[in-house]
Amino acid sequence: MAKATTVKEALAKLEEKSGEKVSQCKSIKLYSQVPPIEKMDASLSTLSLCEKLSLSTNCIEKITNLNGLKNLKILSLGRNNIKSLNGLEAVGETLEELWMSYNLIEKLKGISSMKKLKVFYVSNNLVKDWGEFVRLADLPCLADLVFVGNPLEEKHSAEGNWMDEASKRVPNLRKLDGTPVIKTEGD
């Protein structure tokens, strides 16, 4: 079996291919590496100007080494093997969009540090209880949430009350699972 690609190697390849210094780039795409990236290593700290980082479709298990990403607004980590949101605190002041669909996330602990988060895609994960879901109510800017395919959503969609229950618990939402959240006078 081939050894994993490191972020350092992937960045070097990208630099070679694009002819641009990655340290000067605002958008970095390291998705679908062959062999896949397994660790977010310290070379990420060189990307201080990066506003959008895509590491989706790899084999990453942990969110780490985001400290140097002082301008990061969009982080794409979908289709990995990530089990928790720990490690996001480093970008809590700047991150506006977090794409985490198709991972192994059961708990949303750690999300509360995301003060500017507007968009959170966390579909097809393993969140199964309201206790975790209500953590999203602590996010003052969260407007767009995709949560479909989590055990919690599947259970309540089957019962026909998912939209009502979810929008009651996270009142700031304007869009849930791609559908606008309509508030009535009494809400």
C-alpha positions as CSV (number, residue, x, y, z in Angstrom):
1,M,0.0,0.0,0.0
2,A,1.3,3.5,-0.9
3,K,2.3,5.8,1.9
4,A,0.0,8.8,2.4
5,T,0.7,12.1,0.7
6,T,1.8,14.8,3.2
7,V,0.3,18.3,3.0
8,K,3.9,19.5,2.5
9,E,4.2,17.2,-0.6
10,A,0.8,18.2,-1.9
11,L,1.7,21.9,-1.5
12,A,5.0,21.4,-3.3
13,K,3.2,19.6,-6.2
14,L,0.6,22.4,-6.4
15,E,3.3,25.1,-6.5
16,E,5.2,23.2,-9.2
17,K,2.0,22.8,-11.3
18,S,0.7,26.4,-10.9
19,G,4.0,28.2,-10.9
20,E,2.7,30.3,-8.0
21,K,4.0,30.4,-4.4
22,V,1.4,28.7,-2.3
23,S,2.2,31.1,0.6
24,Q,0.7,33.9,-1.6
25,C,-2.4,32.0,-2.7
26,K,-5.9,32.9,-1.4
27,S,-7.4,29.6,-2.5
28,I,-5.7,26.2,-2.0
29,K,-7.1,23.0,-3.4
30,L,-5.6,19.8,-2.0
31,Y,-8.7,17.5,-2.4
32,S,-8.6,14.0,-3.8
33,Q,-4.9,13.5,-3.4
34,V,-3.4,10.1,-4.6
35,P,-2.4,8.6,-2.3
36,P,-4.7,10.5,0.1
37,I,-3.6,12.9,2.8
38,E,-4.0,11.4,6.3
39,K,-2.7,14.3,8.5
40,M,-3.1,18.0,8.5
41,D,0.6,18.8,9.1
42,A,2.5,21.9,10.2
43,S,3.2,23.0,6.6
44,L,-0.4,24.4,6.7
45,S,0.9,27.3,8.8
46,T,2.7,28.7,5.7
47,L,-0.7,29.5,4.2
48,S,-1.3,32.8,6.1
49,L,-3.0,34.5,3.2
50,C,-5.3,31.6,2.4
51,E,-9.0,32.3,2.5
52,K,-10.3,29.1,1.1
53,L,-8.7,25.7,1.9
54,S,-10.0,22.5,0.4
55,L,-8.8,19.2,1.8
56,S,-11.9,17.2,1.0
57,T,-11.9,13.6,-0.3
58,N,-8.8,12.4,1.6
59,C,-8.3,10.2,4.7
60,I,-7.8,12.9,7.3
61,E,-8.9,11.8,10.8
62,K,-8.2,14.9,12.9
63,I,-8.4,18.7,12.4
64,T,-5.0,20.1,13.3
65,N,-2.4,22.8,12.5
66,L,-4.8,25.6,11.5
67,N,-3.0,28.2,13.7
68,G,-1.2,30.1,10.9
69,L,-4.4,30.4,8.8
70,K,-5.2,34.0,10.0
71,N,-7.4,34.8,7.0
72,L,-9.3,31.5,6.5
73,K,-13.0,32.0,5.6
74,I,-13.9,28.7,4.0
75,L,-12.7,25.3,5.1
76,S,-13.7,22.2,3.1
77,L,-13.1,18.9,4.9
78,G,-15.9,16.8,3.5
79,R,-15.4,13.1,2.6
80,N,-12.7,12.3,5.1
81,N,-12.6,10.2,8.3
82,I,-12.9,13.1,10.8
83,K,-14.6,12.1,14.1
84,S,-14.7,15.5,16.0
85,L,-14.6,19.2,15.5
86,N,-11.7,19.7,17.9
87,G,-8.9,21.8,16.4
88,L,-11.2,24.4,14.8
89,E,-10.7,27.0,17.6
90,A,-7.6,28.3,15.8
91,V,-9.8,29.7,13.0
92,G,-12.8,30.6,15.2
93,E,-12.5,34.3,14.6
94,T,-12.4,34.2,10.8
95,L,-14.1,31.1,9.5
96,E,-17.5,31.8,7.7
97,E,-18.1,28.5,6.0
98,L,-17.3,24.9,7.2
99,W,-18.0,22.0,4.9
100,M,-17.8,18.7,6.9
101,S,-20.3,16.4,5.1
102,Y,-19.6,12.7,4.8
103,N,-17.4,12.3,7.8
104,L,-17.8,10.3,11.1
105,I,-18.9,13.2,13.4
106,E,-21.2,12.3,16.3
107,K,-20.7,15.3,18.5
108,L,-20.7,19.0,17.7
109,K,-18.5,20.0,20.7
110,G,-16.1,22.6,19.6
111,I,-18.4,24.3,17.2
112,S,-19.2,27.1,19.6
113,S,-15.8,28.8,19.0
114,M,-17.0,29.6,15.4
115,K,-18.2,33.2,16.1
116,K,-18.5,34.2,12.4
117,L,-19.8,30.9,10.9
118,K,-22.6,31.5,8.5
119,V,-22.7,28.2,6.5
120,F,-22.3,24.7,8.0
121,Y,-22.6,21.7,5.8
122,V,-22.5,18.6,8.1
123,S,-24.8,16.2,6.2
124,N,-24.2,12.4,6.2
125,N,-22.5,12.3,9.6
126,L,-23.5,10.5,12.8
127,V,-25.2,13.1,14.9
128,K,-28.1,11.5,16.7
129,D,-29.4,13.6,19.5
130,W,-30.9,17.1,20.1
131,G,-28.3,17.7,22.8
132,E,-25.6,18.0,20.2
133,F,-27.8,19.8,17.6
134,V,-28.7,22.6,20.0
135,R,-25.0,23.6,20.2
136,L,-25.6,25.2,16.8
137,A,-27.9,27.8,18.5
138,D,-24.7,29.3,20.1
139,L,-23.5,30.4,16.6
140,P,-24.7,34.0,16.2
141,C,-24.3,34.2,12.4
142,L,-25.3,30.7,11.4
143,A,-27.9,31.1,8.6
144,D,-27.4,28.1,6.3
145,L,-27.3,24.5,7.6
146,V,-27.2,21.2,5.7
147,F,-27.9,18.4,8.2
148,V,-29.6,15.8,6.0
149,G,-28.4,12.2,6.4
150,N,-27.6,12.3,10.1
151,P,-29.5,9.8,12.3
152,L,-31.3,12.7,14.1
153,E,-32.6,14.2,10.9
154,E,-33.6,10.8,9.4
155,K,-35.6,9.9,12.5
156,H,-37.5,13.2,12.6
157,S,-38.0,13.5,8.9
158,A,-39.6,10.1,9.0
159,E,-41.9,11.5,11.7
160,G,-42.6,14.5,9.6
161,N,-41.5,17.2,12.1
162,W,-37.8,17.7,11.2
163,M,-38.0,21.3,9.8
164,D,-40.2,22.6,12.7
165,E,-38.2,21.0,15.4
166,A,-34.8,22.0,14.0
167,S,-35.7,25.6,13.2
168,K,-37.2,25.9,16.7
169,R,-34.0,24.8,18.3
170,V,-31.7,26.9,16.1
171,P,-33.9,30.1,15.6
172,N,-31.3,32.1,13.5
173,L,-31.5,29.6,10.5
174,R,-32.6,31.0,7.2
175,K,-32.0,27.8,5.2
176,L,-32.1,24.2,6.4
177,D,-31.2,21.3,4.1
178,G,-31.5,23.6,1.1
179,T,-35.0,24.8,2.0
180,P,-35.7,28.3,3.2
181,V,-37.0,28.5,6.8
182,I,-40.3,30.3,6.8
183,K,-41.1,31.9,10.2
184,T,-44.7,32.7,11.0
185,E,-45.9,35.6,13.2
186,G,-46.2,33.4,16.3
187,D,-42.6,32.1,16.1
